């Protein structure tokens, strides 16, 4: 019988990394803003549940209950306590990411029975190079982003956009435009375009990014606000989004790609 020594530090570091990847995937799937420090803190909190691998074999209902409680609280820790619908949506996306990743890991475990892997109470421990884990999770995250790019579809709707920077807040009529492909090449965040005269009073820390239209190309000043909320005026639904604000000629509206408000 092959035995595997489980090192607590490796176990926690492994799960912090995996949780970080899963939360980033959840944020990408739900188009939700996720600050790096909150993501790291939630990943560390979530890694503590991995210690269940050291516990005696638990009944399946108990394991599932703990997993569900862990998922909900990890999502709340990462994204904050929001509306029940938003929390349920994010939790569902987090579960989906978990099932895809853990399912792949368990498939390898069941097929190969490798001596460097241990699976118990739905948690796993892998005693191999973190570089391999980095490559695998990066590839999976890239696949998710690619799938999301082709699957994201949302019909435009009437909206109101609230933008806050520091203690200054403005509200603008929103315009969903599928032709708006503005994005920050450094962070990957999508762009929302507003008129300079509307946004100039709250903007700060501007920088320039390349942009293009059907007839021209150039550079656009952008900044990252503290908070942007898109409100669907038909339903009253509010959606916080993680975007860069660019300054352009918009006719007094906040122009954004409808993908960013997909729930």
N, C-alpha and C positions, 0 to 999 in steps of 0.2 A: 504494500500500500504506500503510495507516494504522499508525503506530507509537505505542506507549504507553510513556511513561517510568515506571518503577517506582521509587517512593521507599521505601527500606528502612524508615524510621521509620513511614510509613503502613502498609506491609505488616505489620509486627510488631504495631502497635497494632490493626489490623483483626483479625488472627488471635488476639490475646489476648482481644479482646472476643468473637469467635465461639467460641473454645474455652471461655470462661467460660460462655457460654450453653449450649453442648453438655454441659459437665460438670454444670451445674445441671439440665438436662433428664435426664441419666443418673441423677443423685441422685433426682429425682422419680419416674422410672420404676421404680427399684429400691428406693425407700424407704430409701436409705442416708444416714447423716449425712455432711455435707460442710462443713467449717469454711471460712470465707471466705478466710482467709490461705492455706490449702492450695490452695483453688480458684484463687486468683490466681497462686500460685507454679506450679501445674501448667499453668495457661493460658499463662503466660510461657514455660515450658519447651516446651510444645507449639507455640508460635508460631515457635520456632527452625526447626522442620521446614518451615515455609512458605518458607524460603530456597531450597528445592528448585526453586521456580518460576524461579529464575535459572540453574539448571543446564541443560546441553544435554538434549534430549529423551531420556528413559531408556526402556529396554524395559519393557513392561507387567509382567512378572514381578518385575523389580527394584523398580518403583514400588509394587506391591502388597506386597512384602516389607517395604519401608521403612514403608509406611502401617500395616501390621499391628504392626510393632515399635513404631512411634510410639504407636499406640492403647493397646497393653498398658502401656507405660511411663508414659504420661500418666495412665491409670486408676490405676496403682499409686502414682504421685506424689500423686494427689488423694485416694484412698480408703485408701491404705496397702496393705501386703502381707498379704492375707488368705488364706483357704482357696482352693484352685484353683477350686472351684465358684463362689464369690462373685466372684473375679477374672474368671472367664470370663463370668459373668452381667453384671457391670458393663461388661466390654469389649464384649459383644454389644449392650448397650443404647447404649453410646457409638458403636459402628459404626452402629446403626440411626439415631441422631440425626444422625450425619455424613451418611449416605446421603440422608436426607430433606432436610437443608439443602443439601448440595452438589448433590443431584439437581435441586432447584429452581433453584439458581443456574445449573447447567449447561444446564438447559432454556431459561432466559432467554437464556443466551449463544448456544446453538445456533439459537434462533429469531430473535433480533433482531440478533445479531452487533454488540453495542454497542461503540463505540470506547473507552468508559471501563472495559472489562472485559478482562482477560487470563487465559487458562486454560492451564496447562502442568504436566505431571507430577502431575496430579490436584489441584493447588493453584490458587487463583484470587487475582486482585488486582482490586479495584474502586476506581476513582478517582472517588468521589462522596461526598456528604455523609454523615458518620457518623450524623447525625440520622435519615436514611432507613433506614440499617442498624439503628439502635436500634428504630425503629418496626416494621420487618419482623420482626426477631428476637423482639421482645416479643410480637408477634401470633402467631408460630409457637410460642413457649413457652406462651402462653395456650391455644392450640389443643391442645398436648400435654397440659397439665394438665386441660383439659376432657375430652379423650378418656380420660385415666387415671382420672378421677373415675367415668366410666360403665363402664369396663372392669375396674376392680379388684374382684376377688371372691376370697375365701379362706374356706374352711370353718374354724370354730373348732377348736382342738386344745389338748390339755393342755400346759401350759408352766410354766416357771420363769423369773422375772424377776430379774435382778441389776442393782442401781442403785448407782452410785458417785458420790460428791461429795467431792472432795479425797482424803483418805486414809481415808475412811469408806465402807464398803460394806455393803449389806443384800441379802438374797434373799427374795423373796416368791413365792407361787404366783400364776400368771397366769390371767386369765380373759378370753378373747376375746369381745367383745360388739359385734355390728354396730350396736347402738343407741347406742354411745358416739361421739358426734360432736363431742366437746370439741376445740377448736382455739384456737390463739393468733391473734387477729385482727391482731396487729402483725407477726408473723413468718411466719404460715401453718403453723407446726409443729403436728402433731396432739398431743392430750393423752392422758396416761395417768393414771388416777385411783387413788390409794392412800390408805389410812387414815392419819389424822394421827398416831395413836399409833405406827404402824409407821415412818413416814417422817420424823417430826419431829426425830429425832436427827441426821439428815444434811442437812436442808434449810437453805438459805441464800438471801439476796437474794430474798425473796418479793415478788411483786407480784400485783395483782388483775386478773382478766379476767372478762367477763360469761359466764354459762353458763345453760343451761336444760334442763329435763327435761320429760317428758310432763305433769307435774302442777304444775311450779313453775319459777321463774326467779330468778336472783340473781347473785352474784359468787362467784368461787372463787380462793383463793390458789394461785399456781403458782410454780415455779422451774425453771430449766434445770440438770439435773445434768451432770456431766462425762462420764458414760457410762451407757448403758442397754443391756443385752443380754437378748434374749428367747431362751430355750432351749426347743426343741421336745423334750419329755420322751420322745416316742415314737421319734424318730429321732436325738436328740442334736445336731441341727443348731443352731448358734448364729447369731443375727442381731443385729448392732448396729443400733439405731434412734435417730433424732433426734427426741426428744419433749420436751414440757414435762410436769412432774409436778404434778398437781393434788391437793389434799387434800380428801377427802370420806369418806362412810360406805360402805366397800367390804367389810366383813366380813373384813378381813385379807388381801384379795387385791389384786393389781395389775390393774386393768381397762383394757383397751385395745381399739381397733378392729382387727380382724384384717387390715385392709388394710396396716398398717404392717409386717407380717412377710411380705408377699408377696415371693417370690424371683423 
